[in-house]
């Protein structure tokens, strides 16, 4: 988990009168996974900050066969419109073998323009916080013109804070995630304005 210097959690994630739209992406598709509970917690916290939140679960995304993948964008997938509608992303991912899972890579690779010129933060988890998954994601997301926030959150052994009621983290985790969302929404508002008023052109 990174250090946090922004204690304030935003109370409204809006640009003008229009709420920012955040997609929280749950990467794990394993049986008996904990990622969905962590993603639900992240979505709740982001919504509490005033954003409109869409929880996208890789386990529920029936992507086309990878034979149809094409550089620069493939055939439209069932979640393409939801990704396109988002102003920012929160990736909730475990660390598998010092990286992130193939299910998330497939979701990323099946889309291209949907991601462009938007920000993202990462909530990773694993024995050592899952931060190697985050660092691998940064390089991939940069290729898609995604700005990754400096503040990310790595959860070390989050299963200790899971119960039938869901994920209940220590206060410092909640504070750290609030700081990451604060930075994410700043970028989201800035980049949404830029996409609309000054579209990128080579």
KOLMIZA-767145 format. One line per 10 residues: for each residue x, y, z of N, C-alpha, C, O. Coordinates in steps of 0.001 Angstrom, whole numbers, plus 524288, in hexadecimal, padded with zeros to 5 digits. Each point is the difference from the previous one (the first is absolute). Example, Ala and Ser with C-alpha at 12.3 -4.5 7.8 and 13.67 -1.06 7.14 Angstrom:
BEGIN
83386/7E9C6/81E78/7FC86/804A6/80000/80384/804B0/80000/8040C/7FFED/80299 | 7FA96/8042D/7FA97/80334/804A6/8003C/7FCFE/80442/802DA/801FD/80454/800A9
This chain:
BEGIN
80346/7FB65/80000/7FCBA/8049B/80000/8036E/804D3/80000/803E3/8002A/802D4 | 7FAC9/803C9/7FA13/8031C/804B4/7FFDB/7FEC5/80370/804A2/7FBE8/7FF77/80277 | 807C2/80428/7FEBC/7FED9/803D2/8040A/7FBD3/803BB/7FE03/7FF51/80093/7FB46 | 7FDEF/801EC/8083B/7FBD8/80397/7FE72/800E8/8053C/80289/80102/8005C/804B0 | 7FE9F/803C1/7F81F/80077/80544/8020D/7FAEF/80307/7FF50/7FF8F/80470/801CE | 7FCAA/7F93B/7FBA1/7FAEE/80284/7FF43/7FC14/7FD2C/80369/7FE37/7FBC2/7FE9C | 80070/8067A/805C2/7FC66/7FD71/8039A/7FA5C/800C9/7FE66/7FC97/7FCF3/80178 | 8026C/80720/7FB89/7FAA7/80157/7FE9B/7FDE3/7FC3E/7FBE8/8027F/7FF2E/7FBF9 | 7F906/7FE90/804F9/7FD47/7FCD7/7FC2A/7FC0D/8037C/7FD46/7FCFC/8029F/802AE | 802DD/7FD8E/7F822/7FC6A/8038A/7FD5D/7FA5A/7FEC3/80155/7FE83/7FB73/80071
7FE60/80898/80030/7FA84/7FF3C/80142/7FC98/80030/7FB2B/7FB76/7FE6B/80030 | 806A2/8037A/7FB80/7FD05/80029/7FB26/803B6/7FF73/7FB70/80387/80334/7FF5F | 7FBC2/7F8CC/7FD6C/80345/7FF27/7FB6B/7FCF3/801C2/7FB3F/7FD79/7FCDF/7FD5D | 802CB/80828/80195/7FD05/80239/7FBBA/8034D/803DA/7FCF8/803CA/80226/80207 | 7FABC/7FEB5/7F913/80215/80440/7FCD5/7FB42/80327/7FE56/7FCCA/7FE2A/7FCEE | 802C7/8069D/8051F/7FB36/802E5/7FF44/7FBA8/7FD45/802F6/8008C/7FECF/804A0 | 7FB26/80034/7F8B2/7FBA8/7FD36/80273/7FFE8/7FA40/7FE84/7FC60/7FD31/80170 | 80791/80109/7FBB7/7FFF9/7FAA1/7FDEE/8038D/7FC7B/80340/804B2/800FD/8004D | 7F933/7FAFE/80218/80359/7FC84/80326/8040D/7FD40/7FCA4/7FF19/7FEE4/7FB68 | 80555/8000D/806F1/803E2/7FCC7/7FD67/7FE54/7FA4F/80049/7FDA2/7FE4D/803D3
803A2/7FECB/7F816/7FE88/7FA80/7FFAF/804EF/7FCA7/800A0/803AA/8006A/7FCEA | 7FC5E/7FC4D/8071A/8046E/7FC8C/80120/7FE6B/7FA58/7FF0B/7FBE9/7FE3C/801D0 | 8075D/7FEF9/7FB57/7FF4A/7FA5E/7FF6E/803CC/7FD47/803AB/804BC/800C0/7FF9F | 7F92D/7FC15/803F0/80337/7FCC6/8037D/80042/7FA99/7FD88/7FBFC/7FD75/7FF47 | 808B9/800CB/7FF6F/800B6/7FB2B/7FD0C/8024C/7FBD0/8038A/8045C/8008F/801F4 | 7F8B6/7FB48/7FEDC/801A8/7FB95/80337/802AC/7FC04/7FC7D/7FD82/7FDC6/7FC8B | 80799/8014D/80451/8031D/7FD05/7FC41/7FFC7/7FA16/800BB/80040/7FD1F/7FC29 | 7FF4C/80107/8089C/8007C/7FA60/800FE/7FB2D/7FD03/7FE3A/7FB96/801CB/800A8 | 80556/7F99D/7FD14/7FBA7/7FC9B/7FE74/80060/7FAB4/802B5/7FD1A/7FC6A/7FEA3 | 8065C/80307/8051C/800BB/7FB00/802B5/7FB39/7FE89/80345/7FD0F/8035E/801C7
80240/7F78D/7FEF8/7FC2C/7FE36/803D3/801BF/801C7/8056A/804AD/80059/80110 | 7F799/800C2/80251/8010E/80195/8055A/8038E/804D4/80043/80323/8008D/8039B | 7FC53/802E5/7F891/80323/804C7/7FFD7/7FE27/803E7/80419/7FB8A/7FFC7/801C9 | 807E0/803BC/7FFA6/7FE91/8043F/8038C/7FF93/80529/7FD13/7FE3C/803E8/8022D | 80365/7FC1A/7F8DC/80023/804DB/7FD03/7FABC/802B1/7FF87/7FFB6/804CD/8000F | 7FC20/7F828/7FF7A/7FADF/80271/7FF66/7FE96/80312/804F1/7FDF4/80455/7FF9F | 8031A/7F97E/804F8/7FECF/802C5/804E0/80330/80507/8006A/7FDFF/803FF/801C7 | 806F6/7FBD4/7FC97/80348/804AD/8001E/7FE06/8040B/7FC19/80004/804AE/8011B | 7FE47/7F980/7FA51/7FDF3/80399/7FC0F/7FAEF/8028E/801D4/7FF16/8049D/7FF00 | 7FDA3/7F860/803AC/7FB22/80243/8020B/8012E/8042E/80418/7FD60/80406/80034
80693/7FB03/8030C/80190/803EF/803D5/80208/804E7/7FD47/7FE98/8045D/80175 | 804BD/7FAE9/7FA90/80220/80472/7FD14/7FBAB/8030F/7FD53/80017/804CF/7FFF3 | 7FC1C/7F86E/7FDD4/7FBA6/802A8/7FD6C/7FCD1/80328/803E8/7FE5B/8045E/7FED8 | 800C7/7F96E/805C5/7FD19/802C8/80414/802E5/804F1/8019F/7FD99/80421/8008F | 80784/7FB80/80034/8030A/8048C/80197/80012/8042C/7FBBF/7FFA4/804A6/8012E | 800D1/7F9C3/7F9ED/80000/803C7/7FBB7/7FAB4/802A3/7FF78/7FFB1/804B1/7FEFC | 7FC23/7F84A/801B6/7FABE/80248/7FFBC/7FF18/803C8/8047D/7FD68/803FE/7FF5A | 804C0/7FABC/8053A/7FF76/80377/80482/802B2/80534/7FF0E/7FE99/803EE/80264 | 80546/7FC1F/7FA21/802BB/804D0/7FEAB/7FD09/80330/7FBF5/801AE/8044B/7FEA1 | 7F9F5/7F9B2/7FF71/7FCAC/802FD/7FC75/8002A/7FE5B/7FA56/7FD5D/8025D/7FCBE
805B2/7F99C/801F8/80052/7FE48/7FA93/7FB9C/7FC3D/7FEAA/7FDD6/7FD66/8036B | 800E0/80258/7F78E/7FC9C/7FBD8/7FE09/80379/7FB4D/7FEEC/803E5/8007B/7FD38 | 7FAC6/7FB03/804ED/80389/7FB7D/7FFCF/7FD71/7FB73/7FD24/7FB6F/7FEBE/800D4 | 807A7/7FED8/7FBCB/7FE62/7FB43/7FD3E/803ED/7FBBD/80157/804A0/80088/7FECE | 7F99B/7FB43/803A8/8036B/7FBAA/8016C/8000E/7FC07/7FB8B/7FC05/7FD97/7FEC6 | 80880/801C8/7FEDE/800AA/7FC5B/7FBA5/80345/7FB68/801E9/80479/800B0/801A0 | 7F951/7FAB2/7FE2D/8027D/7FB44/80203/801EE/7FCBC/7FB65/7FCE7/7FE55/7FCB9 | 8083A/800C2/8030A/80226/7FCDD/7FBB7/7FD96/7FA95/7FFC0/7FFAD/7FDAE/7FBCD | 7FE9D/80047/808B2/7FD94/7FAD2/8001C/7FAAF/7FFF8/7FD50/7FDF3/7FBD9/7FEB3 | 7FFDA/808BA/8007B/7FAE5/80071/7FD85/80050/80230/7FA79/7FBFA/8010A/7FD95
808C7/7FFAB/80063/800C4/80238/7FAC8/8010A/7FBA0/7FC17/80432/7FDA6/80008 | 7F814/8014B/7FCAE/800A4/7FBF7/7FC01/8027A/80280/7FB2D/7FD42/80193/7FC60 | 807E9/7FEC8/8039C/802BF/80270/7FBA4/80033/7FC45/7FB5A/7FFD9/7FB3F/800B3 | 8007E/806E1/7FA90/80069/7FCA1/7FB62/80506/7FCD3/8000A/80374/800E4/8033A | 7FCEB/7FB67/7F92B/804AE/7FCC9/7FF8A/804A5/8036B/7FE76/7FF77/80399/7FCDA | 80521/7FB3F/80569/80490/80345/7FF14/801FF/7FFD9/7FA65/8034B/8032C/7FE84 | 7FAC2/7F935/7FE65/80167/7FFF9/7FA77/7FE4A/804F3/7FD3A/8021B/8015B/7FBE6 | 7FA10/8015A/80658/7FE0B/804CA/7FD98/802B3/804EB/801C7/7FE74/80445/7FE6A | 80599/7FB47/804E1/802D4/804A5/801D1/802B3/802B8/7FB6E/80248/7FD70/7FCA1 | 7FD72/807B7/80346/8027F/80315/7FBED/802EC/8048E/80276/7FE27/8022D/803DE
80650/7FF52/7FA0A/802CA/80493/80210/7FCA3/804EA/7FF94/7FD58/800D3/7FC14 | 802CC/8025F/807EB/7FD2D/804F2/7FFD4/7FA25/7FF7F/800A1/7FD27/803B2/7FED2 | 800F3/7F7D3/80302/7FA68/7FF61/800EB/7FDD4/7FB53/7FD29/8013C/7FF0D/7FB73 | 7FB83/7FE0B/80748/7FDC4/7FB3C/7FDD0/7FA19/8009F/7FF6C/7FDE9/80447/800AF | 7FF6F/7F778/7FE11/7FA4F/80021/7FFA7/7FDC7/80191/8054C/8024F/7FED8/8040F | 7F94B/803BE/7FBE6/7FDD3/80204/804E3/7FEA0/7FB8E/803B1/7FDCF/7FC07/7FE68 | 80382/804B3/8067A/7FEEE/7FC1B/803FB/7FB17/8017A/8030B/7FE09/8045B/7FF76 | 7FFF4/7F7FF/803C5/7FB4F/80132/80311/800BD/8045D/803FD/7FC26/8023E/801CF | 808B9/7FF07/7FF9E/800D8/80418/803EF/80273/804EA/7FDAD/8015C/80398/802E4 | 7FF36/7FC9E/7F809/8029F/8047D/7FD91/7FD4C/80528/8014F/8029A/803D9/8013C
7F840/7FC40/7FE81/7FD34/804DD/80113/800AF/801BA/805A5/80059/804AD/80115 | 7FFD8/7F79E/80283/800B6/80156/8058B/80570/80235/800F5/8009C/803BA/802FB | 8034E/7FA08/7FA8C/80548/80214/80083/8006F/8055D/7FD82/8028B/8037F/8021C | 7FB01/7FD20/7F977/80031/804FE/7FD3F/7FD52/8044E/8031D/801AD/80481/7FFD8 | 7FA32/7FA28/802F8/7FD10/803E7/802F9/802F2/801EF/804C9/7FECA/8042E/8020D | 80509/7F8DB/7FFBD/802D0/8016C/804CB/803C2/8047C/7FF0C/80267/80068/7FBDA | 7FE10/802F3/80810/803E6/80435/7FFE3/80513/7FE4D/80291/80409/8027D/7FF31 | 7FBDE/7F95B/803DB/8049E/7FE26/802CF/7FF1C/7FA5C/8019D/7FB9F/7FE05/7FFE7 | 808B5/7FF6D/8019A/7FFC1/7FA73/80149/802C7/7FEE6/8052C/803F8/80263/80149 | 7F9CF/7F9ED/8019D/80291/7FDC9/80499/800B3/7FA30/7FEE3/7FC2D/7FD1A/7FFB4
808B0/80131/7FFAE/80115/7FA83/7FF09/800F4/7FD47/80539/8037C/80187/802F1 | 7F977/7FA7F/7FE32/80091/7FCEA/804C4/80241/7FAC3/7FE55/7FD4C/7FCD2/7FD9D | 807AA/80249/803A4/80299/7FB6D/7FDD1/8036D/7FD31/803F5/8028B/8027F/8033A | 7FD88/7F855/7FC8A/803DE/7FD0A/80306/80537/80004/7FD28/8005E/8019E/7FB7D | 80395/7FC96/8072C/80513/7FF10/7FD83/800A0/7FA25/7FF43/80003/7FD02/803C4 | 80084/80162/7F745/80101/7FA7E/7FEBD/80574/7FFAE/7FD9F/80101/80264/7FBF3 | 8027D/7FAB9/8067C/8053A/7FF20/7FDCC/802A8/80521/7FE75/80222/80080/7FBB8 | 7FDAF/80346/807DA/80283/80514/7FF5B/7FD88/80354/7FBB5/8029A/80368/7FDD1 | 7F87E/7FBAD/800F5/7FD54/8033F/7FC26/7FA26/7FFC9/8011A/7FE5C/7FE2A/80421 | 7FE85/803B7/7F830/7FA59/7FFFA/8009B/7FDA2/7FB95/7FCC1/802A4/7FDFC/7FC86
7F890/80074/80474/7FDD5/7FB53/7FD79/7FEB2/800B0/7FA3E/7FF12/80455/7FE21 | 800E4/7F742/7FF21/7FED1/7FFFD/7FA64/7FA8C/80213/7FEE2/7FF16/8024D/7FBE0 | 7FD49/7FCE9/807C0/7FAA8/801F2/7FF30/7FFEF/805EB/7FF51/7FCFE/80208/7FCD9 | 80642/800B9/8060A/80045/805B0/7FF7A/802BE/8018B/7FAF4/7FE68/803B8/7FD66 | 805AF/7F972/80139/802C1/80136/7FB14/7FC5E/7FF59/7FB5D/80035/8031A/7FC55 | 7FC79/7F8F1/803C2/7FC45/7FF3E/7FBB2/7FC35/80496/7FFAF/7FEE2/801F9/7FBC2 | 7FF25/7FFB4/808C0/7FC64/8046A/7FFFB/802A5/804DF/7FDD7/7FDB2/802E0/7FCE9 | 80719/7FE06/804B4/802D7/8048F/7FE0B/800D5/7FF8D/7FA1B/7FEE8/803B1/7FD1F | 80300/7F7D7/80115/80173/7FF69/7FA83/7FB5E/80026/7FC48/80098/80160/7FB6F | 7FACD/7FD37/8067F/7FB73/80008/7FC96/7FDEC/80580/7FEF6/7FC5B/800AE/7FCF0
805E7/80327/8058C/7FE22/80560/7FF54/804A0/80393/7FF02/80470/7FEC8/80166 | 7FA77/80594/7FC36/8043E/803A4/7FED5/7FE30/805A3/800BC/8018F/80299/803BD | 7FB32/7FF42/7F8BD/7FE52/8057C/80065/7FCD7/8010C/804ED/7FFE6/80468/801EC | 7FD8F/7F7A3/8001B/7FCEE/800AF/804CE/8035D/801E8/8048C/7FE1F/802DA/80363 | 806DC/7FB93/7FCB1/8037B/8014F/80454/8029C/80555/7FF70/801A1/80242/803EB | 7FECE/7FFC3/7F776/803B9/8041D/7FECA/7FF0D/80524/802DD/7FB97/801E2/8005E | 808A8/80054/801A6/80012/80526/8027A/7FC68/8004F/804C0/7FD2F/803D1/800CE | 80307/7F80D/80245/7FD19/7FFCE/804EF/803CC/7FE4D/8044D/80416/7FDC1/7FED4 | 7FAA3/80345/80619/8036D/7FE69/80443/7FE40/7FAE0/80287/7FB8E/7FE44/7FF64 | 80814/7FF6C/8036E/7FECB/7FB29/802D8/80334/7FFDB/80503/80442/80236/80052
7F998/7FB27/8038C/802F8/7FE9B/804A1/7FF72/7FA29/800D2/7FCC2/7FD77/7FD84 | 8066E/80067/805FF/80016/7FA52/800C4/7FF83/7FEB9/805C7/802A4/8024A/8034E | 7F9F5/7FA0A/7FDD1/7FF95/7FD9E/8052F/801C9/7FA57/7FF53/7FD0C/7FCB6/7FE1B | 807C7/8022F/80371/80235/7FACC/7FF38/8003A/7FD1D/80532/7FFB1/8025E/8042C | 800DB/7F884/7FB81/80039/7FCFD/804D4/80325/7FB01/7FF43/80063/7FDDA/7FBB7 | 801D4/80066/80899/80330/7FB4C/80013/80321/7FFDE/80506/7FF63/80363/8035C | 803F8/7F8B3/7FD2A/8031C/7FF6E/804C1/80357/804DA/800E6/800B3/801AF/80473 | 8015C/80090/7F753/80341/804AB/8006C/7FD3B/804D0/7FDC9/8028B/803AD/7FE3B | 7F857/7FC4B/801DE/7FD01/80483/7FE38/7FEB7/8000A/7FA3F/7FD2C/80374/7FE35 | 804D3/7F8CE/7FED5/7FEB5/7FFC9/7FA75/8024F/8045E/7FCC4/7FE2A/800FD/7FBAA
805D1/801AA/80650/801E3/804AF/7FD54/802EC/7FEDE/7FAEE/80079/80375/7FCB2 | 80181/7F7BE/802A0/8025A/7FEB3/7FAF5/7FBDB/7FFBF/7FBB8/80116/80144/7FB7E | 7FA3A/7FD21/805E4/7FBB4/80029/7FC39/7FEFB/8059B/7FE4D/7FF21/8010C/7FB64 | 800FB/8028A/80857/7FF33/80581/7FEC2/8043C/80205/7FC59/7FED8/802AC/7FC2C | 8060F/7FC0F/804FF/80445/801FF/7FCC1/7FFC2/7FDC9/7FA7A/80152/802C1/7FC48 | 7FD0D/7F869/80315/7FF52/7FDD6/7FAC0/7FB77/802B0/7FD33/8003E/800F2/7FB4A | 7FBB1/80041/80797/7FB8F/802BB/7FDA0/80181/80564/7FE07/7FE2A/801A7/7FBE1 | 80522/80118/806FC/80163/80555/7FE6F/80211/80039/7FA6D/7FE7C/8036B/7FCFB | 804FA/7F8F3/801A6/8022F/80004/7FAC0/7FBF9/7FEE7/7FBCD/80012/8026C/7FBD9 | 7FC6B/7F9F0/80539/7FBEA/7FEAC/7FC3A/7FC2F/8048F/7FF5F/7FE80/8015A/7FBA2
7FFF4/800FA/808B8/7FC35/80441/7FFBF/80244/804CA/7FD48/7FD2E/802CE/7FD4C | 807E0/7FE29/80363/80276/80470/7FD54/7FFA2/7FF66/7FA14/7FF50/803D9/7FD33 | 80125/7F758/800E8/7FF92/7FF0C/7FA5C/7FA9A/8016C/7FDF2/7FF64/80137/7FB64 | 7FCB1/7FEA2/80804/7FA9F/8013D/7FE78/7FE8A/805A2/80157/7FB64/8015D/80017 | 8088A/801E6/800F3/7FF2B/80589/80148/7FCE9/800B1/80513/7FD2B/803D5/800A3 | 80363/7F87D/802E7/7FD7E/8007C/8051F/803F5/80249/803D3/80478/7FE3D/8004A | 7F9D4/805B0/8029F/80341/80256/8040B/7FF12/7FCFE/80512/7FB9D/7FFEA/801F9 | 80870/7FDA0/80027/7FF78/7FD3C/804F4/80188/8039F/80475/8041C/8027E/7FFD2 | 7F8A4/7FDCD/8041D/8011D/80373/80464/804E4/7FE42/802E7/80158/7FB62/80015 | 80146/80867/8024B/80474/7FEA8/8034F/7FE2B/7FCDC/804AB/8027B/7FC2B/80180
7F925/80576/800D0/7FDF4/7FD47/80497/7FD1A/7FB18/7FE51/7FC1E/8003E/7FD2B | 805D0/7FB64/80499/7FD58/7FAFB/7FF56/7FFDB/7FD77/80560/802A2/801C6/8039D | 7FA51/7FA1C/7FCE8/7FF7B/7FD60/8050F/80131/7FA3B/7FF55/7FDC8/7FD63/7FCA1 | 805BA/800AB/8069C/80143/7FA74/80009/7FE53/7FD8A/80523/801A9/801B2/80430 | 7FB14/7FA56/7FB7D/7FDE3/7FD6D/804AF/80315/7FB0C/80123/80010/7FC5B/7FCDD | 80274/8038C/80796/802E9/7FB5F/8019D/7FC84/7FC85/8035F/7FE3A/8019C/8042C | 800D2/7F9AD/7FA02/7FCBC/7FC36/802C7/7FA8E/80228/80164/7FE77/7FFDF/8048E | 7FEA7/80215/7F79A/7FADB/8023E/80131/7FC04/7FBFD/801D9/7FBF3/80166/8022D | 80539/7F993/7FCF3/7FC61/7FBE6/801C2/7FF2F/80023/805EB/7FC20/7FDFA/80202 | 80792/8046F/800BC/7FF5D/80073/805AF/7FB99/803BC/80177/7FE08/7FFD6/80462
8006C/80382/7F7F8/7FBEF/803E5/8010A/7FAE9/7FECB/7FD26/7FC97/8035A/7FF7C | 802F5/7F7C9/7FEAB/7FB37/7FE50/7FD5F/7FC79/7FD1B/803D5/801D7/7FD28/8036A | 7F919/8039F/7FBF6/7FC15/7FD3A/80316/7FB4F/7FF0F/7FC7F/7FFEE/801E5/7FB94 | 7FC21/7FB3A/8063F/7FB43/7FF59/7FCC7/7FD71/80531/7FE8E/7FD13/8004B/7FC32 | 80404/803C7/806D1/7FDBC/8052B/7FEDE/80314/802EE/7FBDE/7FE39/80412/7FE28 | 8066D/7F9F5/8004F/80324/8029D/7FC15/8054F/80180/80212/801F3/7FDAF/803BC | 8005E/80631/7F9D5/80545/801B3/80156/7FFB4/804AD/803AE/7FD7A/803EB/7FED1 | 8051C/7FB9F/805A0/80026/80439/803DC/805BB/8010F/8014E/80236/7FD7D/80373 | 80035/80643/7F9C4/8059B/800D4/800A1/8014F/80379/804A3/7FC8C/80285/80233 | 8086A/7FDA0/7FF4B/801BA/803BB/803F0/7FF4E/80599/7FE09/7FF85/800E9/7FB4D
8006D/802C1/80846/7FF0D/8057C/7FEA1/80414/8021C/7FC3D/7FEBB/8033C/7FCAD | 80628/7FB03/803C3/80405/80222/7FC8A/7FF2F/7FE4D/7FA5E/80175/802DA/7FC69 | 7FC47/7F8A2/802BD/7FEBE/7FE51/7FAAE/7FBB7/8036F/7FDB6/8005F/801BC/7FB88 | 7FB98/7FF3B/80787/7FBC2/80361/7FE2C/8020A/80572/7FEB5/7FE6F/80255/7FC19 | 8050B/7FFAE/8072B/80242/80527/7FF09/80356/80005/7FB0F/7FFAF/803A0/7FCDB | 8037F/7F85A/80279/8035B/7FFAF/7FB66/7FCC4/7FFA2/7FB04/80139/8028B/7FC1C | 7FAAB/7FA4E/80401/7FCB4/7FF89/7FB59/7FD26/80522/7FEF0/7FF60/80189/7FB7D | 7FEE5/80120/808A4/7FD93/80519/7FF43/803A6/803D6/7FD62/7FE50/80311/7FCB4 | 806B5/7FCD5/804B5/803D2/8036F/7FD8F/800CC/7FE99/7FA42/80093/80375/7FCB5 | 7FF77/7F777/80217/8008A/7FE53/7FA90/7FB4E/801C3/7FCC4/800A0/801C6/7FB93
7FAB8/7FDBC/8069D/7FB45/801BE/7FD3F/80001/805ED/7FF59/7FE46/801FF/7FBFB | 8039E/800C6/807E3/80070/805B1/7FFA8/8035B/80188/7FB4D/7FE7D/80351/7FCDE | 80617/7FA37/802B1/80367/8011A/7FB88/7FD87/7FE36/7FAE7/8005C/802B8/7FC0D | 7FD26/7F8C0/803FF/7FD84/7FDE9/7FB49/7FBCD/803A7/7FDEE/7FFBF/800F7/7FB4B | 7FCF5/80116/8082A/7FBBE/8035A/7FE31/8020B/8053E/7FE09/7FDAA/8025F/7FC88 | 806BC/7FF77/805B1/8025C/804C9/7FDE9/801A1/7FF2C/7FA5B/7FEC4/8032D/7FC9B | 803FF/7F890/80264/8018C/7FEC0/7FAA8/7FB42/7FF10/7FC7B/7FFF3/801A1/7FB7A | 7FC1F/7FBC5/8069C/7FB60/7FEC1/7FCD7/7FD4E/804F0/7FE12/7FE85/80058/7FB70 | 800D6/80381/8080C/7FD88/804DC/7FE63/8033E/802F2/7FC09/7FDF4/8020C/7FC28 | 80726/7FE27/804CE/80386/802BF/7FC79/7FFFD/7FD84/7FA97/7FF8B/802BD/7FC13
800F3/7F828/803B3/80057/7FD52/7FAFB/7FAC2/7FFD2/7FD2D/7FFE1/80009/7FB32 | 7FBCB/7FFC7/807AD/7FAF0/80037/7FD51/7FF5B/8053B/7FD42/7FE3D/80035/7FB88 | 8032C/803FE/8071E/7FFBF/8052B/7FD8C/8038D/8003E/7FB41/7FE7B/80211/7FBEF | 8063D/7FBD8/8048C/803AF/80010/7FB9F/7FE01/7FCD3/7FB60/8007B/801B3/7FB87 | 7FD48/7F9B3/8057D/7FDF5/7FCC9/7FBB7/7FBB1/802CB/7FD0F/7FF7F/7FF69/7FB41 | 7FD66/803A0/8078B/7FB96/8029E/7FD7C/80192/8051D/7FD53/7FE0A/8014A/7FBCE | 80571/8018A/806A2/8013D/8053B/7FE1B/804FE/80037/7FCC3/80095/8036A/7FCAB | 802FD/7F8FC/8044A/804F7/7FFF7/7FD1B/80173/7FA65/7FEBE/803D9/7FE02/80216 | 7F922/7FF5B/7FA84/8011F/7FA8B/7FEB4/80594/7FF6B/7FDF8/801F0/80346/7FD0E | 80092/7F887/80492/8055D/7FF15/7FE77/80048/7FEF9/7FA20/7FCDD/7FD0A/7FDDF
806E8/8056B/7FF8C/800F2/7FF16/7FA6B/805D4/80025/7FF0E/802C0/80353/8021F | 7FF1F/7F91C/7FAB9/805A5/7FFCE/7FECE/80152/80401/7FBDC/80487/80076/7FE73
